[in-house]
Amino acid sequence: MKNLNHRDPHETLEYIKKLQNEVETSAFEIDRREDIQVQFRVDESIGPGMFKPDPLIPGGYKANSLTLRAMRPNIFVLGESTQDLSTPYECACGKEIDLQFWKLCPYCARSVST
């Protein structure tokens, strides 16, 4: 699963369902999913690719505008860890990012090509 394309979280979910059907057993209870929404607020004083808890929005975070623009709108997490779906990518700017979270590089705004 290390080379799975994370551009579409629904594609990832379909891949997991396919694997479960192949082994005829359910490793995860996909139908009991939980959707969580997190609110973000722009704060240009925060460095690229970074988040800080927002004291004005309980459970919310602050980040700079580039970071918020670079984030994927839907992130699929399976269980307690994000390691299983990790897709490391080295951007031309030299920063390594995980494609499961970013649609652009949060440091330089370059498109990520897979």
LUMRO-289300 format. One record per atom (N, C-alpha, C): residue in one letter; x, y, z negated. Coordinates in steps of 0.2 Angstrom, whole numbers, padded with zeros to 4 digits, always signed. Layout:
<pts>
AXYZ...
</pts>
This chain:
<pts>
M+0004-0006+0000M+0000+0000+0000M+0004+0006+0000K+0011+0006+0000K+0015+0012-0001K+0015+0016+0006N+0013+0013+0011N+0013+0016+0018N+0006+0018+0020L+0001+0018+0015L-0006+0020+0017L-0006+0027+0018N-0010+0029+0023N-0011+0036+0025N-0016+0039+0020H-0015+0044+0016H-0019+0047+0011H-0023+0053+0014R-0023+0054+0020R-0026+0060+0023R-0034+0060+0021D-0037+0054+0020D-0044+0054+0019D-0045+0049+0013P-0047+0052+0008P-0049+0047+0002P-0054+0042+0003H-0058+0043+0008H-0064+0038+0009H-0060+0032+0013E-0055+0034+0017E-0052+0029+0021E-0048+0024+0016T-0045+0027+0011T-0042+0023+0006T-0047+0019+0002L-0053+0021+0000L-0058+0017-0003L-0060+0011+0002E-0061+0013+0008E-0063+0007+0013E-0057+0002+0013Y-0051+0004+0013Y-0045-0001+0013Y-0046-0005+0007I-0047-0002+0001I-0047-0006-0005I-0053-0011-0005K-0059-0009-0002K-0065-0013-0002K-0063-0019+0003K-0059-0018+0008K-0057-0023+0013K-0053-0028+0010L-0048-0026+0006L-0044-0030+0002L-0048-0035-0003Q-0053-0032-0006Q-0057-0035-0011Q-0061-0041-0007N-0063-0039-0001N-0067-0044+0003N-0063-0050+0005E-0057-0048+0007E-0052-0053+0009E-0051-0059+0003V-0050-0056-0003V-0048-0061-0008V-0055-0063-0012E-0060-0060-0010E-0067-0062-0013E-0067-0061-0020T-0064-0056-0023T-0064-0054-0030T-0063-0047-0030S-0066-0044-0035S-0065-0037-0036S-0060-0035-0042A-0055-0032-0040A-0050-0030-0044A-0052-0023-0048F-0056-0019-0045F-0059-0013-0048F-0066-0013-0047E-0069-0009-0051E-0077-0008-0050E-0078-0002-0047I-0077-0002-0040I-0078+0003-0035I-0084+0007-0036D-0090+0003-0037D-0096+0005-0037D-0098+0009-0043R-0094+0009-0048R-0095+0012-0054R-0090+0018-0054R-0089+0022-0049R-0084+0027-0049R-0087+0033-0053E-0082+0037-0054E-0083+0043-0058E-0081+0049-0054D-0085+0054-0052D-0083+0060-0049D-0081+0065-0054I-0075+0068-0054I-0073+0074-0058I-0071+0080-0054Q-0074+0085-0056Q-0072+0092-0053Q-0068+0096-0058V-0063+0099-0055V-0059+0103-0059V-0059+0110-0056Q-0060+0115-0060Q-0060+0122-0057Q-0053+0125-0058F-0051+0129-0052F-0044+0132-0052F-0046+0140-0051R-0041+0143-0054R-0041+0150-0053R-0034+0153-0050V-0034+0158-0046V-0028+0160-0043V-0024+0164-0048D-0017+0163-0049D-0013+0167-0053D-0006+0167-0049E-0004+0172-0046E+0002+0173-0042E+0008+0173-0046S+0008+0173-0053S+0014+0173-0057S+0016+0166-0058I+0012+0161-0056I+0014+0154-0057I+0018+0152-0051G+0023+0148-0052G+0027+0146-0046G+0024+0141-0041P+0026+0140-0035P+0023+0136-0030P+0023+0128-0033G+0018+0125-0032G+0017+0118-0033G+0016+0117-0041M+0015+0122-0045M+0014+0121-0052M+0007+0123-0054F+0005+0120-0060F-0002+0122-0063F-0001+0124-0070K-0005+0128-0073K-0005+0129-0080K-0012+0129-0082P-0014+0127-0088P-0020+0127-0091P-0023+0134-0091D-0030+0134-0089D-0033+0141-0089D-0036+0142-0095P-0034+0147-0099P-0037+0149-0106P-0045+0151-0105L-0046+0154-0099L-0053+0156-0098L-0058+0151-0096I-0056+0145-0093I-0060+0140-0090I-0058+0134-0094P-0062+0131-0098P-0061+0125-0102P-0060+0119-0097G-0054+0116-0097G-0053+0110-0092G-0051+0113-0086G-0050+0119-0084G-0048+0122-0078G-0040+0123-0078Y-0038+0125-0072Y-0031+0127-0071Y-0030+0133-0067K-0024+0136-0068K-0022+0141-0064K-0016+0139-0059A-0016+0142-0053A-0010+0141-0049A-0010+0146-0044N-0004+0147-0040N-0004+0152-0035N-0008+0150-0029S-0009+0155-0025S-0014+0154-0019S-0011+0149-0014L-0004+0149-0013L-0002+0144-0009L-0003+0137-0011T-0002+0136-0018T-0003+0129-0021T-0010+0127-0020L-0015+0131-0021L-0022+0130-0020L-0024+0128-0013R-0021+0132-0008R-0022+0131-0001R-0019+0124+0001A-0014+0122-0002A-0010+0116+0000A-0013+0110-0003M-0017+0110-0008M-0020+0104-0011M-0025+0101-0007R-0026+0094-0008R-0031+0091-0005R-0038+0092-0009P-0043+0093-0005P-0049+0095-0009P-0052+0089-0012N-0051+0083-0010N-0053+0076-0013N-0047+0072-0015I-0046+0070-0021I-0040+0066-0023I-0043+0059-0026F-0041+0054-0023F-0044+0047-0025F-0039+0044-0030V-0041+0043-0036V-0037+0040-0041V-0040+0033-0043L-0036+0028-0043L-0038+0021-0045L-0036+0019-0051G-0040+0019-0057G-0037+0018-0063G-0034+0024-0067E-0029+0022-0071E-0026+0027-0075E-0020+0030-0072S-0017+0027-0067S-0011+0029-0064S-0012+0031-0056T-0008+0036-0054T-0008+0038-0047T-0002+0034-0043Q+0002+0030-0047Q+0008+0027-0043Q+0006+0022-0038D+0001+0019-0038D-0001+0014-0033D-0002+0017-0026L-0005+0023-0026L-0006+0026-0020L-0001+0032-0018S+0004+0032-0021S+0010+0037-0020S+0013+0036-0013T+0013+0042-0010T+0017+0042-0003T+0021+0048-0003P+0028+0046-0005P+0033+0052-0005P+0034+0054+0002Y+0036+0061+0002Y+0037+0064+0008Y+0042+0070+0007E+0047+0070+0011E+0052+0075+0010E+0051+0080+0016C+0049+0086+0014C+0048+0092+0018C+0054+0095+0021A+0053+0098+0027A+0059+0101+0030A+0062+0107+0025C+0059+0109+0020C+0061+0114+0016C+0066+0111+0010G+0066+0104+0010G+0070+0100+0005G+0066+0098-0001K+0060+0100-0002K+0056+0098-0008K+0053+0091-0006E+0053+0087-0011E+0049+0080-0010E+0042+0081-0013I+0037+0079-0010I+0030+0080-0012I+0027+0073-0011D+0021+0072-0014D+0017+0066-0014D+0011+0068-0009L+0011+0064-0004L+0005+0066+0001L-0002+0064-0001Q-0002+0060-0007Q-0009+0059-0009Q-0012+0065-0012F-0008+0070-0014F-0011+0076-0017F-0011+0083-0012W-0006+0083-0007W-0005+0089-0003W-0007+0088+0004K-0010+0093+0007K-0011+0093+0015K-0006+0097+0018L-0003+0102+0014L+0003+0106+0016L+0008+0106+0011C+0014+0108+0013C+0019+0108+0008C+0017+0114+0003P+0017+0113-0004P+0015+0119-0008P+0021+0123-0009Y+0026+0122-0007Y+0032+0126-0008Y+0034+0131-0002C+0032+0129+0004C+0034+0133+0010C+0028+0133+0015A+0022+0130+0014A+0016+0130+0018A+0017+0126+0025R+0022+0122+0026R+0023+0119+0032R+0018+0113+0032S+0015+0111+0038S+0011+0105+0039S+0015+0099+0037V+0012+0094+0035V+0016+0088+0033V+0014+0083+0039S+0019+0080+0042S+0018+0076+0048S+0020+0069+0045T+0015+0064+0047T+0016+0057+0045T+0016+0053+0051
</pts>
